[in-house]
Amino acid sequence: MAHIVIIGAGVGGTPLAYELRASLGREHRITVVNSTDYFQFVPSNPWLAVGWRSRDKITLPIGRHLARRGIDFIGLPVTRIDADGNTLHLADGRTLPYDYLVVTTGPRLAFEEVPGAGPEGHTQSVCTVDHAEQAWARYQEFLDDPGPIVIGAMPGASCFGPAYEYAFIVNADLKRRRLRKKVPITFVTSEPYIGHLGLAGVGDSKTLLESELRNHDIKWITNAKTTRVEAGKMFVTEVDANGATVKEHELPFKYSMMLPAFKGVDPVARVEGLCNPRGFVLVDEHQRSRKYRNLFAAGVCIAIPPVETTPVPTGAPKTGYMIETMVTAIAKNIQADLAGRPATAQGSWNAICLADMGSTGAAFVALPQIPPRNVNWFRKGRWVHWAKIGFEKYFLYKMKQGNSEPLYEKFMLRVLGIERLEQDSKAPH
């Protein structure tokens, strides 16, 4: 009997647990360890941060749903990973031995890299449900005394979609409240141009997103190196293509949401030989650690190189569907290892994103995520708004039911020409 432990009960870890349980016999034990006792659907956080959702609508007490599928759950932080001894150390002093370990922790939010940034400083975040709730509380105070807003992404950020999404959602919310005329909005991003997205653009993303920002009277600063934040003031150095300073900005604000750079979470980053200097797990094309052969990783916690070098550092995003392809590969490779066969499964690393804009939305598909691509498009339409709402409800239902990939999802992806696993060539790594 093997004991498989998964650290992280998010959009990677929870589907993986269900997928492993569906493919492995009951003689194998599966345990999910998470720092909180709930699953949170992170893509809905921008809605929560303007009061369009409530916490209870986008979180689940995940332990009981896992238990229905015969999966153990521990709602405690991991304090240390003894990778040589195949043991986890938990916050209550317990130890948890394992035969296989899968890291799906997500990132540590590196607000400290910009002094004054983050919910403990002067900017808000939509990276966690707790942060989104705090952002909503601060936003309600702002509505009583509106003024300038600054939204965007800090140097080193790799997840730009939620910043754009939140800018457009705030714009739509202020219009509904008839307050938009009192609120200048500036979008500040480390991207070299609008619509870069950490992906060197997707289809016509530059033209479309610039047009949307212009149409909604949202100003922008690209190649923006945010250096520090004070109460009501953000300091930004704008650079050119060579990294030389173009302009120093002091941006006043009454409310700000800025996405941070990511790093690896501390217990993972501290494991010798497991990670790169920023604490992201180094994996091969089969999602397996390059040093520890019984350790796998998926999602935002893994190391992938940036698509290209940019004047202000940007990272490559790991989108939701891309993460799902990684966990499917891991499930198949653990199953193969238990059967004494070599690992062969590789995630397809395709990027699919739905971003709400209030009453419309934007979607992109990049197959694969890292160029050159077989499919590369970016489109806008009201259908995306409804698709995002539908996907939220569908994914939460999927997590309640314990089904990692329902038949209709397989059918829809096949219609789009999207394969969950790499078929003919190696995935980038």
TIDO-216118 format. One record per residue: y, x, z of N, C-alpha, C, O in turn. Coordinates in pm, whole numbers, plus 50000, padded with zeros to 5 digits. Example, Ala and Ser with C-alpha at 12.3 -4.5 7.8 and 13.67 -1.06 7.14 Angstrom:
494315131950780495505123050780496705132050780496685142450846 497755128550708498945136750714500035129050787501145134150804 
//
This chain:
498805008550000500005000050000501245008850000501325018750073 502205005249918503475012549914504565004249978504584991949969 505495011350045506675004850101507875008950018508235020750014 508494999449952509675001849867510894996649941510954984849975 511855005449966513075001750037514245002449941514405012149868 515054992049942516254991249858517464991049950517554982650039 518395000249929519645000250007520704993249923521104998349818 521154981649969522194974249898521674960949848520684960449775 522334950149888521934936549848523004930149761523424918849785 523444937549660524474932449569523874927949437522724923649431 524674929049330524234924249199523154933249139522564929749036 522894944649200521794953049156520584951949248519474949349202 520804953949378519704954549472518934941549488517704941749496 519644930249492518944917549513518094913749392516924910349411 518614914049269517734911449154516564921149146515464917249106 516774933849184515684943449181514574939349277513394940149243 514954935149397513944930849494513094919349439511874919349452 513774909649376513044898449318512144903049203511014898349188 512664912049122511894916849007510664924649051509584923048994 510824933049153509684940449206508644931049266507444932849246 509124921049341508164911749402507394904049295506214901149314 508034900749184507364893449077506334902049004505364896848949 506544915449004505674924148924504624931449007503654936648951 504794931949139503864939349225503034929949310503474918949345 501854934249343500994926449430501544925749572502364933949612 501084915649647501594913549783501144924549880501624925049994 500224933249837499844944249925500974954449939500964962650031 501934954049848503074963049855504234956149929504564944649903 504814963550020505914958350101507254961950040507454973149993 508194952350039509544954549987510534951050098510464940250156 511454960150126512484957750227513844960550167514054970950103 514774951350186516164953150145516994955850270516904948550369 517794966450265518684969950376520114968950326520454974650222 520934961650398522314959550356523234960450477522854956550588 524444965550457525354967350570525864954150626526344953750740 525774943250549526124929950597524934920650578523964924250510 525004908750637523874899550627524044889350515523394878950515 524914892350420525164882750312525244889750176525554901650167 524954882050072525194886149934526564881049893526904869549923 527344889249826528644884749776528704886349626528304896649572 529204876049558529344876649412530714882449382531704875249371 530754895649368532014903049356532894898349240534114898149256 532344894449123533224890149013534124878349045535114876048975 533814870749150534664859349188535784862949282536614854449315 535844875549327536864879349424538304877249377539134873249458 538634879649249540014876849207540404862149227541564859349258 539464852949210539754838849235539994836449384540914829249421 539154842449469539334840849613540704845949657541314840249748 541184856649593542444862949635543674854649600544774858049645 543524843949522544644834649499544314820749548545034811249518 543224819249623542884806349682542144796949590542024785049620 541644802049476540894793449383539424792249422538704783849366 538984800249513537634799449569537734801449720538734806649770 536704797249790536594800049933535394809149954534484809749871 535404816150064534344825950091532954819850084532034825850028 532804807950139531474801850144530934798250007529724796249992 531794797349905531354793949770530824805949693530144804249593 531134818249739530744830149663529914839949745529714851349704 529434835649860528534843849941527284835749977527304823449977 526204843050006524944836750045524374844350165524454856550168 523794837250264523034844050369521714848850310520714841750316 521714860750253520664864950162519304866850228518284865550161 519284869650357518004872250424517004861150408515824863650381 517444848950425516494837850419515974835450278514834831150260 516804838150178516354836450040515354847350002514384844649931 515584859550049514614870250025513294867250096512224869650040 513384862050217512174859250295511264849250224510044850250233 511864839750153511054829850080510184836349974509164830849934 510604848049928509834855349827509004866549888508474875049816 508894866650020508084876850084508724890550086508024900650081 510044890850094510794903350096511464904550233512144895250277 511274915850299511894918150429513384921550410513794926550305 514174918550514515604921250506516104926550639515734921450745 516944936950633517594942450753519084943050725519524950050633 519864935750802521314935350783522034945350871522754941550963 521834958150844522454968950922522864980250829522214982450726 523924987550862524264999350783523215010350799522595011750904 523055018050692522255030350697523185041650740524265043350683 522785049250840523615060450887523205073850829524025082850813 521905075050796521445087850739520195085550656519355077150689 520085093150547518885093050464518205106650478518785116850442 516985106650531516165118750536515265118350414514135113450419 515785123750301515055122750175513795131450175512825128150108 513805142450248512605150750257511545144150343510345145650318 511985136850445511045130050534510775115650498510035108850569 511365110850387511165097050341511445086750449510645077750475 512605088350512512955079650624514435076250622515275084850595 514765063650651516135059450672516415058550820515545054750899 517645062150860518115060150996519145048950994520095049350916 518965039051080519805027151080520805027551196520665035251290 521825018751184522935019051281522515015751423523195019551518 521405008751440520955005251575519985015451634519405013251739 519825026751564518955037251614517545036851559516785046351577 517185026051492515845025051435515685034551315516665038751254 514435037751284514125044951161513235036151074512485027851124 513325038250943512565030150848511915039450746512615044650658 510615041750755509945050250657509765042950524509705030650520 509675050650418509485044750285508615053750199508475065650224 508025047550097507325055049993508225056949870508225067449806 508995046449839510005047149733511315042049791511355032549869 512395048649751513725044349793514565041849668514595049949576 515265030349667516185027249557517575025449617517775017549709 518535032849563519915032249611520725023449516520895026749399 521205012249568522075003149491523264999149579523624987349589 523855009049642524865006349745526215002149692527024996749768 526485004449562527865003349517528645015549564528045025349608 529985015049555530775026849585531425026449723531445016149791 531945038049764532935038449871534305038049805534545044949706 535205029949858536525028149800537455039149852537765039649971 537885047949761538595060149802540115057849808540875064449738 540525048449892541965045649907542725057849959543915059449932 542025066350034542705077750097543255087549995544085096050029 542815086549869543295095949768544735093349726545375102049666 545255081549758546675078549736547265074249871546965063249917 548075082449932548625079050065549335065450063550145062549976 548995057250162549625044150175548925033050098549355021550104 547865036350025547175026349944546105019250026545615024550126 545745007249981544644999950040545054989950145546184989950192 544114981150182544394970650280544844975850416545514968650490 544484988250450544984994150574546375000150555547025004250651 546815000650429548145005650396549024994450347549304984950419 549474995750221550474986350170550054979050044550834971149990 548824981349994548354974149876547094966349910546394969550006 546814956149832545644947849853544534952049757544724960549670 543364946049774542184949349695541364936649672541404927349752 540614936449561539664925549537538244931149523537374924849463 538014943049580536724949749563535624943949650534444945049615 535964937849763534984931549850535494917749888536674914649871 534594909449939535014896049979535974896550097536874888250106 535784906250188536714907650300538104911450249539104905950295 538154920750155539444924650098540104912950026541314910950037 539314905349951539884894049878540434883449972541464877449944 539754881250086540284871850185541594876950243542534869150262 541674889850269542924895450321544014894550216545174891850248 543654896850090544644895749982545174881449972546364879449948 544304871649991544724857649987545674854550103546674847450084 545374859650220546264857450335547644863650309548674857450336 547654875650255548914882350224549644875150111550874874350112 548914870050015549504862849902550184849949949551244846249899 549584843250045550214831050098551544834250166552504826650154 551594845550237552874849750295553894852750184555064849250195 553424859150080554284862549967554884849949902556044850049860 554114839349893554584827049828555794821149900556604814149838 555924823850029557084818850104558334827250079559444822850107 558144839250027559274848250002558944856749879558744868849892 558884850649759558414857749640559374868649593560564868749627 558834877649515559604888749459558724896549364557754891049313 559014909349339558244917149242556784919249286556484920749404 555914919349186554494922149208554094934149123554534935649008 553264942849180552674953949106551154952849117550604951849227 550494952849002549034951648995548514962548902549174965848803 547344968148933546804978048841545684986248901544924981448985 545604998848856544495007648895545005021748921545845026948847 544495027849026544905041049070544265052048984543325049348910 544755064448994544085075648926542625076748968542285075449085 541775079248869540345080548898539595067448899538375067448911 540295056148885539615043148883538695042348762538925048748659 537645034448775536705032748664536445018148631535775015048533 536985009148712536734994748694538064987948668538744983748762 538444986848541539784981848506539814966748480540864960448494 538674961048441538654946848407539214937848515540034929148484 538814939548644539344930848748540854932148768541494922748814 541434943748735542884945348748543594936548645544544929448679 543144937148519543724928348417543504913848454544424905648447 542284910648494541944896948528542864891648639543384880548630 543054899748741543864895248853545334893548812545994884248857 545834902448726547214901048679547414887748608548404880848633 546484884148521546614871548448546384859348537547024849048519 545474860548633545234849448726546454847048814546854835548834 547044857748867548274856248948549374850048863550094841248911 549524854648740550524848848649550314833848634551254826048643 549034829748610548744815548593548994807748721549514796548717 548624813448836548824806448962550304804548992550714793849038 551104814748967552544813548992553184803148900554114796148941 552704802148777553234791848687552894777948738553724768848731 551694776248789551304763248842552154759448963552434747648986 552564769349038553394766849155554884766649122555724764749210 555214768748994556604769148947557414780349015558594778749045 556734791349039557394802949103557474815049009558054825249046 556904813948890556804825748804558164831848773558284844048762 559194823648758560524828848722561124837748830562064845148805 560574836948951561084845049062560314858049081560614865849171 559314860348995558364871249021558204880348899557414877148810 558924891448893558634901648791557274908048820556994911648934 556434909548717555114915548734555034928248650555384928248532 554574939148712554354951748641552904955748657552354955748767 552284959248545550894963948544550914979148533551444984648437 550344985848633550375000548642548945005648633548105001948715 548645014048534547265018148514547155032748474548015038148404 546085039048519545805052848481545245054048341545095065248291 544935043048276544455043348138545495049748045546695048248069 545065056647939546025062347845546735051747761547825054247709 546135040147748546775028947678546165015847730545065015647784 546905005147711546424992047751545144988847672545094990747551 544134984047743542874980547678541894991847663540854990247599 542205003547719541245014647716539995011247796538875013547751 540205005847916539145000448001538145010948049537065007448096 538505023748039537555034248074536475036147969535525043547991 536625029347854535615029347749536155034147615535485032747512 537365039947615538045043647490538275031347403538255032147280 538495019947469538725007447398537435000947354536415007547337 537484987747337536344980047287536874970647180537654961647211 536464972547057536984964246950538494964946945539074975846943 539144953246944540604952546934541234950347071542244943347082 540654956347175541124953847311542574958047330543314951447403 543004968947268544374973747286545384963347235546294959347308 545204959147111546144949547052546134936347126547194930647155 544944931347158544844918147221545454918247360546214909247394 545134928347441545644928447578547134931447583547854925947667 547624940247495549074942347488549784929347453550824926147511 549224921947358549834909247317549844899347432550844892347452 548744898647507548684889447620549694893147729550364884447783 549794905847761550764910147860552174906947814553004902147892 552454909547687553784906847633554094891847637555184887747677 553124883747595553334869247590553574863347729554244853047742 553034869947832553204864947969554284872648045554394871348167 555064880647972556194887948031555744896748147556374897148253 554624903848124554144913648222554424927548164553884931148060 555264935048232555574948648188554404957848224553584954448308 554334969548159553244978648192553674993148186554614996948116 552945001348263553085015848261551685021648249550845019348335 551425029248141550135035748122550265050648152551365055648177 549125057748148549135071848189549875073348322550675082448341 549585064048412550325063148538549555069648652548425065748683 550165079548711549585086548826550305081548952551385086448987 549705071849018550285066849143550115077649250548995081749279 551205082049307551165093449400551225089449546550615095949631 551945078649576551965073649715552555059549715553215055249621 552285052649825552805039149842553445038149980552865042350080 554625032649983555305029550109555475014550118555205007350022 555915009650231556134995350247557144990650143558314994450146 556664982250050557564976549950557954985849838558854982549761 557304997549826557705006849720556515015349677555795020949760 556315016249544555255024349488555855035649405556795033549329 555315047649421555805059449351554785063249244553615065849274 555235063549119554345065349005554925075948913556105075348875 554105085648876554475095648776553835091848644552615091148634 554645089448542554145086348409554065099348330555035106948325 552905102048268552715114448194552465111548046552185100148007 552555122147964552275120647821550825124647793550045126847886 550485125647663549105128547625548635142247672547425144547682 549555151247701549195164547749549255165647902549015176447956 549575154747969549655154748114550995158948169551155160348290 551985161148080553335165048125554105152748170553955141948112 554915154248273555655142948328556665137548228557445145048170 556635124548208557575117448122558675110948205559855111648171 558255104548315559215097248397558655095148536557455093048554 559525095748635559165092348772559655078148801560825074948781 558745069648848559075055648876559035053049026558125057649095 560005045549075559945039649208559935024549188560955018549152 558795018449211558625004249181558694996049309557824997349395 559704987649324559744978749441558724967449425558464962949314 558164962949536557244951649528557244943849660557474949449767 556984930949648556744922549764555234920649787554794917149896 554454922949678553004921349686552394930649582552914931949471 551284937049618550624946049524549114945949545548624945549657 548394946249433546934947949434546614959449338546854958349218 546084970249392545744981949311544294985949336543884988149450 543514986849228542124991049240542055006149263542775013749198 541205010649355541135024849387540115032249301539345026049227 540125045449311539015053449261537805051149351537935047149466 536625053849296535385052349372534805066049406535025075949335 534045066349516533215077749552531875072349599531715060249616 530915081149621529645076849676529765073649824530595079649893 528955064349872528985060950014528465072750095527635080450046 528935074050216528715086350295527245090050316526895101650293 526365080850359524985085050385524285090150259523415098950266 524655084750143524075089150017524675102649976523945111749936 525985103649985526675115949942526245128050024526325139349975 525795125750147525445137050235524045142650208523695153050263 523245136150126521885140950099521955153050005522455152049893 521465164150052521585176649976520865175749842519695172049835 521595179049736521005179449603520865166149533520365165549421 521285155349598521105142049539522265138149447522055131049347 523475142649479524675137049417525555147749352525375159649374 526505143049272527545151749219528645153449325528535147449432 529695161349298530705163849402531425151449454531965151749565 531445140549378532085128249426531095118749494531445107549529 529865123349511528905115449587528135105449507527495096549564 528155106449373527385097349288526015103449258525895115449234 524985095049261523605099749248523335104549105523635097749008 522775116449095522385122048966521005116948930520035119349002 520915109748818519635103848776519295108248635520155112348558 517995107248602517555109748465517585096848386518105086648433 517025097148265517085085248178516235073748230516325062648179 515405076448332514565066048391515105061248526514405054448600 516355064648556517045060748680516465067548803516675062948915 515745078448784515095085748892515955097848931516515104548845 516035100549061516745112249109516185124949044514975126149024 517065134049013516625146548952515965156049052515295165549013 516165153449181515555161949284514415155049357513385161249382 514595142349392513605135149472512885125049382513495115249339 511625127349354510925119549252510545105549297510155097349214 510655102549425510385088949473511675081549505511665071449575 512795086449454514095080249479514735076549346514855084749256 515155063949336515805058749217517185053449256517455051149373 518045051549158519375046149186519875038449065519515041348951 520725028549092521295020248986522655015149028522945013649147 523485012448929524775006048955525915015848969525865026948917 526935011549040528165019249053527915032349127528715041649116 526825033349202526575045349282526015056949201525865067849256 525715055149072525135066248995526225073848921527315068848897 525895086048885526835094748814526665093048664525575095448610 527735088948597527765089448451529095095748412530095093448479 529115103648305530345110548268531365100848211530985090348159 532655104048218533655095748152533435095848001532895105547946 533835085147936533675084047792534475094947721534025100447621 535655097947773536495108447716537435113647824537635107047926 537995125547802538985131047894540325124347870540775123247756 540965119747977542265112947967543305120648049542935127748143 544595119348015545635126848087545635124348237545795133748315 545465111848278545235108348417543755104648428543275096748347 543015110048524541565107648528541195092848528541775084948601 540225089348446539635076048445538125077748441537605087548387 537425068248497535975068448494535455057548402536205048848358 534145058148373533505047848291532965036848383532325039848483 533235024348350532765013448436531265011348425530655014548323 530675005948529529285001348524529324986248540529454981148651 529214979148429529364964648431528084957848478527024964148485 528194944948510527094937748572525814937948491524744940648545 525914935048360524684934648282524094948648266522874950248266 524954958748254524464972448248523644975648373522604982248364 524114971048489523394973448614522044966348612521044971748659 522014954148558520754946848551519734954048464518544953848495 520174960448356519224967948273518674979948349517504983548333 519524986048432519054997348513517964992948611516944999648625 518184981548678517214977448780515904972848716514834974648775 515964967048597514734963548527513934976048494512704976248508 514634986448449513954999148421513315004848547512175009648543 514035004248659513475009348785512235001648825511235007648863 512274988348816511114980148853509884984048770508784985348823 510084986048641508964989648553508485003848581507285006648572 509395012848614508995026648639508285028348772507375036548782 508685020748873507945021149001506555015248981505565020449033 506485004348906505184998348878504285008248804503095009248834 504845015548709504055025448636503605036648728502455041148720 504505041148815504165052048907503035048149000502145056049028 503075035849049502015031049138500675030449066499615032049127 500735028248934499505027548855499065041248803498065042348732 499825051748838499475065148793499895068148652499385077648591 500825060148597501315062548462502705068848468503405067048567 503125076148365504475081948365505535071248346505295060848285 506715073948400507855064948380508315065648236508485076648181 508525054048172508995053748033510175044348012510895045547913 510395034848105511425024648084512815030548101513075038448192 513715026448010515105031048014516025019047995515825011047904 517025017848082518005007148065518775008947935519015020147890 519164997747876519884998447748521355001847765522025005747669 521875000547887523255004347919524254997447826525215003647779 524014984747800524974976847722526014970747814525694966547926 527264970247769528364964847850528734950947799529074949147682 528654941347889529074927647859530014923347970529674924548088 531184918447936532164915048039532864902048004533254899747890 533014893348106533794881048096534944881948195534714883848315 536164880748147537344881548235538164868848222538594865148113 538394862148334539184849848334540674853248327541114863448379 541454844348263542904845948256543624833548307544814831748281 542934825148379543564813148433543064800648365542364792648428 543414798748238542904787448162542214792148035541584784147965 542324804848005541604810947894540924823447948540794824948069 540484832347861539824844347909539554853947796539814850847679 539044865747830538704875947732537304880947759536894882147875 536574883747654535204888747665535034900747575535644901547468 534194910047618533844920847527532374924147539531734922147642 531854929347427530484934347421530524948047357531054949747247 529964957947426529874971547375528414975947386527904978047496 527754977347272526334980647267526114993547189526204993447066 525825004747257525805006747401527205008947456528185009147381 527295010447587528595012047650529305024647602530525024547581 528555035547586529145048347547529065049647395527965048747339 530205051947325530195052847178529345064547129529085073947204 528905063946998529125053246900528275041046931527225042046995 528735029246884528135016646924527575009046804528085009846692 526515001746832525964992646732526774979746723526914973946616 527294975246838528114963146845529344966346927529254972947030 530524961646880531774965646945532824954846916533494955246814 532944945047009533954934646985534614930147114534054931247223 535834924947099536664920047209537334907247161538044907447061 537124896247232537634883247186538234875447302537884877447419 539134866447266539814858147364539594843547328539504839947211 539524835047431539394820847405539174812947531538794818547634 539414800047524539184791447639537724791147681537384789047797 536854793547581535414793547611535044804147714534094802347790 535804815347719535484825947813535754821347957534984824348048 536844813847975537164808348108535994800048160535574801648274 535474791248075534374782648118533064790548129532224787448214 532894800548045531704808848054531664816548184530604818248244 532844821448229532894828848356532534819648473531794823548563 533064807548472532734797948577531234794748575530584794248680 530714792648455529284789748442528414801248489527384799148552 528844813448457528054825148497528044826748648527024830448706 529184824148712529254824848858528204815548921527434819649007 528204803148877527304793248937525844796548905524954795048988 525624801148781524274804748739523744816548820522584816348863 524564827048841524084838948909523784835949056522784840549111 524654828249120524404824549259523134816049271522364817749365 522924807149176521684799149174520484808349158519454806549224 520614818249068519524827649044519174835349171518004837849198 520194839249249519944846549373519314837649479518514842349561 519664824749479519034815549574517564813249539516714812649628 517274812049410515934808749366515014820849362513784819449366 515594832849355514764844849350514184847749215513134854049204 514864843149109514414845548973515344855848911516534852948892 514854867648878515724878448831516204876448688517284881248653 515434869548605515864867248467515224854548413514134855248356 515864842848430515304830348381515124830448229515734838448158 514274821548182513954821148039515194819047953515314825047847 516124810547998517264807747914518174819947901518834821847798 518204828548006518984840847996518364850047891519074856047811 517044851047893516374859347793516684854247653516924862147562 516664841047635516914835247503518344838147457518554842147343 519324836147545520714838147507520994852847472521714855647376 520414861947547520614876147517519964879747384520494888047309 518824873747355518164876547227519004871347111519074877647005 519644859747131520524854247027521674863946998522074865546882 522194870347103523284880047087522804893647036523614902547010 521494895247023520974907946977520954918647085521024930547054 520864914447212520954923747324519574925347387518934915547426 519114937747395517834940847460518094946347599518994954447620 517284941747695517474946047834517074960647854517684967647934 516054965147782515594978847793515764986047660515704979947554 515964999147668516095007547549514755007847476513705009947537 514815005847344513575004747268513205017347191512075022147196 514195022647119513885033147021514425046747054513915056847004 515435047347138516055060347165516395061347312516405051347385 516685073347355516975075547496518325070047533519285071147457 518405063947654519715059747707520505071947745519925082147782 521855071047737522675082447780522515084847929522275075548006 522645097247970522505100448112523335112748147523345117048262 
//
